[in-house]
C-alpha cells in the first residue's frame, strides 16, 4: 500500500489563495473530501494528480516527491475529473481502447481489462453504443472505467456524482465502495450522502483549508449538543432562517418544523437532536453565519 503525505501545501493565483496550509497523510481506504463549490477541492485534487504545481509545500508518495517520480507516479494513479471529456461519436468500447492506448497499456492486457471493467460498471450490454447516446450516469461509469484501466492503487475522483439522479448516485457509491478494499480513493463532493456510508475518513474543506479530518463518528460528535428541533408559526419561518443555520424545514399546516444548528437553544420548547454528518458539515462550514457568541462556543468545542 502507498501513502501520500501533503505538507504545508499552498496554491495561490495572483491575489487569491485557493489552497492554504494543507497537512494530511492519506493511506489505504476511502477518503471523502467535503466542501462547498469554491472551497478549493478541485485545486487540491489537481495538485494530487500532478496537473498543477503547488505554489508552496510538498506532496510525497512513500516519501518521494511526486514530481520527482514522474511516470512511476502516474502508473499508480487513476483520475476522474469533474468535467470528464469524451468523444461522443466513439462507442464505449472504442473509447476505452483509445484511452488504453494513450496509457500505453499492452494490447492483450487492455482487451481483458476493458471487458472486466465494462462488467464492473454494468455497461457490457451497451459497449457498442455511441457515448453521445449515454445518460449522465452511464458517462460517469465510463469515466470510472477509464480511470481504472491501469488498475491504479491511488484513485482520485472529483465530484463524480455531479448531475446524477438518486438511483445512479446509489449505483455509483456502490461501485466506489467495492473498489476501496485494496487501494487509496479520494472522492471530493459537496453532497454529504455521497460519502456518508462509504468513506473511512472524512475531510472537510473550507476557504482552501482542511478544517476537519477524521472518522465520521468523531466529526459528528463535535456537533453534538448543537442540533435542535423546534416548531414555529409559518409567518416566523423566514426570521429563523436569517438567524440560524437550518438543515431541514418541513411545513405543517400553519406551522413549520425546523432542524436548527445553533450554539444556544433557539426557543424555549426546542428539543435536542442527535447530530448527523450533514449537521456536522453545516456546523463547520457555515460557522461564519453564527453569532459571535455561538462561534466562540463551537470553536472551543471543536478543538
N, C-alpha and C positions, 0 to 999 in steps of 0.2 A: 504494500500500500504506500501511496505517496502522501507527502504533507506539504501544503502551501503555507508560507509564512509571509504576512504583509506587515511591514514595519514603517511607521511614520509616513504612510502613503498619502500624497497630495497630488491634485491635478488642478491647475489654475489656467483659466482662459482670460487673458487681458485683465479686466477688473472683476472677474467672477471666479470664485473658488468652487469647483464642482464636487471635489472630494477633499476632505481635510483630516489629517492625522488618524488614518485608519490603521489600527494594530489588531491583528487577529491571526490565529492559526486554524487551518482547515485540514482535517484528516478524513478518514473514511466516514461515509454516511451522507445523509441528505440535509442540506442547509437551506432554510427558507429565508430569503432576504426580502423583508417587507419595507415598504416606503411609498410615500405619495409620488405621483409623477413629478419629476424635477428634483427629487431628493438626492440624486447622484448615483442611482443604481446602475444605469446603463454605462455611465463613465467608468464605474468600478469594474463592471463585467468586461468592458473592452480593454482595460488595463490588464486584467487577469488573463485575457486571451492573447496579450502581446500586440494588440492592434494599436493601442495608444501607449505612448511613453509617459510615465509619471513625471510630473514637474519636480517632485522630491520624493524620497523614500525608495524602498526596495520590495520586490516580490521574489521570494525564493521558492524553489521546488526542491525538496530534500536538501536544503542548504545551499543550492546553487542558483544564482540569478537567472530568471527565465530567459532574458535576452542573451545571456551567455550560452544557454543550452541550445537556442535556435531550433533547428529541425527536430532535435530529440524531444524538446518540449511539445512541439506541435503534434508529434506522434502520440503523445499521451492525451491530447486534447480533442474534445468534441464540442461544437458550439452551435447553438441555435439563436441567432439574433432576433430582436423584437420585430424588425422589418425583414422578413425572410424572402429573399429574391429567388425567382424561379422562371423557367421558360414555359409559358402557357401552352405552346404547341408540342412540347415534349410529353410523351407518356410518362407515367410514374417509373416504369422500368427503364426507359431511356434516360430519364433524368438521373436516376441513381447510378446507372452505368457511367454517365458523364461525370458525376461527382467522384465516383471511384477512380476514374482516370485522372482527374485533377489531383487526387490524393496519392497518385502513383501506386495504387494497390494492384497486386498481381491479378491477372485476368481470371484465373481459376478460383482464387480466393474470393474475388469480388462477386463472381457468379453465385457461389454458395452463400456468401454473406448477405447479398441482396435478397435472395429467396428467403433466408431466415428472418431478415428484418421486415419484409413485407408481411410475413406471418405474425410477427410480434405486434406490428401496428395495425393488423387486420385490414390490409389493403391488397392481398393477393388476388382477390376476385376482380379488382379494377386496375390491375397493374398496366394494362394496355390502353387505358383511357387517358385522354389528354388532361394535363393538370388544370387547364382553364375551365374544365367541367367540374372540378372538385369543389366541395364545400370548404368553408374556413377550417373546420375541424379536420377534414381529410388532409388539407395542406399542412396544418401543424404536425400531423402524424408523419407526413412525408419529410417534414423538416427534422423531426426526431430521427427518422431513419437515416437521413444523410449525415446527421451529427454522429451517428453510431457506426458508420461504415468501417472505421478503423478500430472498432472495439475500444474506445477511449477509456482510460482509467480516471480521467477528470472530465466531467460533463457540465457545461455551463449553458444555462437556459435563461434567456432574458424575456420576461413577460410571455411565457409560452402559451398561456390560455387566453391571451388578448382576443376579444371578439368571438369567443366560443359560446355556444349555448350551454345550459346546465348539464345536459346529457353528455356532450362532448368534453366538457370540463372534467366530469367524473371519470370518463374513459381515459383522458389524458393523465389524470392523477394516478390512476391505477397502473398505467404503463410506467410512470416515473417511479412509483413505489417499488415495482418489481425490479427495476434497474438498479436500485440503490443498495442492493445487497453486497455488491463487491466493487464499488467504485465511489469516488467523491462526486457528488452532484450539488451544484449551487444553482438555485432556482430563484430568480427575482420576480416579484409581483407586488401589486398594490391590493390584491384580493386575498383577504385572510384565509378564506376557505381553501385556497389553492395549496396551502402548506400546513394547515391546522392538523390534519390527520396523518401526514406522511413525513414531516420533517423531524429529524433527530435533534436539530438545533435551530433556534430561531434567531435571526439577526434583524434588528430594527434600525433603519437609516433615516436620518432627518438632517436637512441642510448640509448634506455632504459628510456627515459624521455617523459612525456606528454608535448609537446611544444605548443599545442593549444587545447582549449576546448571551445565549444560554438555552437550557432546556425549556420547553413550553411551560412546565409547571412552575419553574422559578420566576419566569417573566409574568405569568398570570398572577402569582402570589403577590407581586409588587402592587397590583391594582386592587388587592383585597381591601375591603372597607371603603372603597370609593365608588361603588356602583349601587344605585338606588332605583327603586320603582315608586312612582307616585302618579296619582290621578288628579288632573286639574280641569277646570272648566275649559271648554273648547276655545272661548274667546281670550284665554290667557296662554294658550299654547305657544304663540309666537313670542311672547315675552320670555318664556322659559328657554326657547331655542336661542334667543340672543344672549341669555345669561349663562347657560350651561352647555356642556358637551352632551348631545343627545345621540345615543347609539341606536335607539329604536323608538318609534312613535306609532301608537295604534289608536284609531278612532273608536269611541264607544258612545254612540248616540250623541248627547250634548256634552260629553266629556272626552278627554284624551289621556290615555295611559302612556307615560314616558319612562324610558330607561335612561337614567342620567348618570354621567360620570362627574363626580364633584368631591372636593375635599371636605365639604360640610354638608349636613343634612339639608336637602333643598326645601322640604316642607315639614311641618310638624308630624304628618302621618306617613312620611316616606318610609319605605321598608328596605332594608339592605338586601342585596342580591349577591349570589356567587358570581365572581368575575369570570369572563371567558377570554380567549386570546384576542378576539375582536375588541373587547373592552380595554384590554391592556394596550393594544396597538393604538387605540384612540387616546388612551391615558398618556402615553409617551409622546405621540406625535402632535397632539392638539394642546399640549400643556400651556402654550403661549396664550391660548384663549381663556384660560382660567384667571380668576382674580389673583392679585399678588399674594394674598394670604393662603389661598388654595395651592398656588405654585410652590410656596415655601414648604407646605406640608408634604406635598408629593415628592419634591426633590429630596427632602430629608428621609422619607421612607425608602426611596429607590436606592440610596447609597449603601 
